[in-house]
């Protein structure tokens, strides 16, 4: 989960949660006392419990323990939970342990109830048994049954009350290490309350009747009770597995999707609404795969940084001022190349050229903004800032030349580089637009590409692109100032020192100050 404090956290009223938890504990505890008292006084066979000899236990020891247990389970524990919950909700960056505590509140309260009733199991049966030994097993069984009822009710009520807290904690995913589910536990608690405890009581009563010489009917009832208890438990377990298996299959597939695997599919093996859940997940993943395919095509067509910016911010028709380096690269004599080669071979050679260009531009942090025939425009510094964009641009130019030479391409390339402030943004309409850069640096880079073509250079760079870079001093040769077409003032020009494929090395004197690139 991110460190942001979401609106869900603000909607959690800790005082209200604490108050409701306290009331739920009191209600479930009173229900347990009623169950225990009814079993001891009326349902379970044995000695009389409401006698004068047992008055100290009934009216002193038991009420005193109930008061202490309620103070612990219904007052102390909810206050501790509320104090910890306030700390968790106030944290600017809640940890996984914080969120794990938030989803474990029902377990914490149920453990407190189990501890309280466990104490009564240790204290009360010996006290009753001291007065009348026959009451020891009776009270022990009654406390166990009452405690089971209390713990089951406490958990289910606390889980419902703490839903706003769980919603906050689960926003960032399930914090449990195993992604544990309480689906089976809920069904088991429901079976325990509605079937298990009553049948257990019936079995105990009938067992006592048989032990005291009861009739054959008692034996039959005992057999039916045992069969009902065992069969109900087995059927409940099987039903739980039938419910949990489809949910687990979807959950496992969701975990795979979360890790980036969109090729996952869930086998639909359930004919109920759970099968609809499995089918719905498969339809969702197919939609995600289609979206990912379109996103991949968009990234390849316009460049991943440009696509991400467009998806994140939408089209920016007003544009932004950006300090960028601009690189134009083109094949020299592409018309002759097409005339000399069969069409498929010409396309293969041009794609080889673009593969070199795109690989080196991307490797140096730039973006190929567009392809124009057999040329390409690349930018360094848009749509995301690139502080050393000038250095990266001139380094990528040298890398393109080296790769073209190493791969022995049968044509010559020309590169022009400039730098400066441009307007970067989208042009077009709401229904059709593209990202581009507009400014003097773009035109200057295009003119320098023309200069490189005419003079047989592999790359020409404006002084604005070379200035402030960390490249070696002898990597680029100063060629004086050249008047570029469409520019009012001459431009300081540098050429790449290393010879490119088929590039004649032109002496510096051949590019005298004031030469024209018309």
C-alpha positions, 0 to 999 in steps of 0.5 A: 500500500502506498504511503498516502492516507486515503479517504477510507482511512479518514472515514474510520471512526475509531470511537464508534468502532470501539463502542460497537466492539464493546457492545458485541463482546458484552452481548456474546458473553451474556449469550454464553452465560445463558447457554452455560447456565441453561446447560448446567441447570436444566439440560445436562444431567447431574447433581443440583447446582442451585443449592445452599452449599453452592451459594458462595460459588454461584453468587460470589465466585462466579459473578466476581469472575464474570466481572473481571473477565468482562472488564478484561475482554469488553473494556481493556482489550477494545481500548488497547485495540482502539489505541493501536488502531489510532496509531496505525491510521495516523501513520503516513506510511503504514507498514505491512504489520500495521495493515495486518493488525487492522485485518486481525482485529476479530482474531484479537478479540476472539482470543481475548474471549477464549482467554477469559472463558479458558480462565473460567474453565480452570477456576469454576469446575474445580470449585463446583467439584469441591462441593459435589464431584458430580458437578465437575464434568457438568460445569466443564462441558457447559463452559466449553459449550458456552465458550464456543458459542461466545468465541464464534459470535464474537468473531462474526460480530467483530468481523462485521463491525471492523469492515471499514478498518479492513477496507482501509487495510486491504486497499493495498492488497492482502497483508497476510503472508499467505493471503489467507482467507476466512471463507472456510472459517466463517462457514465452520463457525456457522456450523458450530453455532447452528449444529455442532454445539446443539448436537454435542449437547444432545450426545452428552445428555443421551450418554449420561442417560445410557450410563444411568441405565436408560432405554433403547430409545436413548441408544437410538438417539445417541446413534442418530446424534453421533451420525448427525454430528460426524456427517454434518462435519464431513459435509460442511468440510466438503461444501467448504472445499467446493466453495473455496477451490474456485475462489482460490483458483481465481485468487492464484490467477489474480496474483499472477496478473499482479506480477505481470503475467497476462497469459493466465487463464482460470479453468472453469470447473464450477457450475454455480455463481462461482463458475460465473466468477471464474468466467468473468475473470477470464473475460477481464484478463482477455480485455487486459491482454488486448489493452496491453497489446494496444499499449505495446503498439502505441509504445512502439509507434510513438515511443514509450516515454511519449505514450506514457506521458499522453496516457498520464496527462492526456494531450497537451495542445498548449505545449511546454517550453523544453530545453532539448537537443535535437538530432536529424539523421538521414540516408544519403542518396536514398533515391539511388538506393531504391533504384539500384536494389529490388524493393524488398531489399531496399526496405530491408536496408532502410529497416536495418538503418532504423534499427541502428538509429532507434537502438542507439537513440533509446540507449542514450536516453532519447526518443525517436519522435517521428520517421520521415521517409528514410530519415528520423527526428530524435529529441533528448529532453522531452517529454521528460527532462534530461539534464545531460541531453546535449552530451547524450545526443552527440554521443548517440550520433557517434554511436550510430556512425560506429554501428553503421560502419561495423555492420558495413551498411551499403550507404552513407548516413548524415546527421545534424544536431542542434540544441535550444529551447523548443515548444514540446506538445501535441498538435492536431485535434481531439480525435487525431493528434501527435507529439512534436517539437517546434522551434529554431533548434529543430530547423537548425538540426535539419539544415545541419543534416543537409550540410553533412550530406553535401560536405561528405560528413557523417555528422554535423553539430551546432555549437549550441549542442557541443557547448557544455558537453563532457565529450573528448576535445578531439571527438568533434572538429570545429569547422567555423561558422556557416550560414544556414538556409533560413537562419539570419545569423551564421551557426558555429559548426562542428563535424564528427572527427571519426570517419563514417562509412564511405566518409571522406575526411575533409580538412578543417580548412575546407570549412572556412568561416562564412561558408554558405550551406545553400 
